[in-house]
């Protein structure tokens, strides 16, 4: 298998050659400095570039450029993690979805639906897990009946309503 390696600002991207199968995805390989930057931002997404730069041995400008490259490559997003209940979204749920046919097509449809925050293909009793955030139980019912169950190829769904969020972390580090 042939790979082209592009190294730019500490991000090495493996790009499949034309002889690789279409199902092979790109994977990013980060250098130690970029990993350290990611870990700094996982601890505190509002940490200044100057503080991060000092911790990883770069200037503020070089740190800002690295962060921008990580964002442009889709490796890093800097967002505010909120509590949906505090923002008026009274209902969260995980929906297990069974699909007949190509699960990638169903997943692509799910990502376009309002209220869908997370879609993952799985192995096991469900083909997809879909996390949703809704304003009310009525909105959840509408989403299930009008949007999810009506999609072509959807065989069945099972909804797991969230009662209480006990832990949600995003600081798992890098490898």
Secondary structure, 3 states (H helix, E strand, C coil): CCEEEEEECCEEEEEECCCCCCCCCCEEEECHHHHHHHHHHHHCCCCCHHHHHHHHCCCHHHHHHHHHHHHHCCCCCCCCCCCHHHHCCCEEEEEEEEECCCHHHHHHHHHCCCCEEEEEECCCCCCEEEEEEECCHHHHHHHHHHHHCCCCCEEEEEEEECCCCCCCCCCCCCC
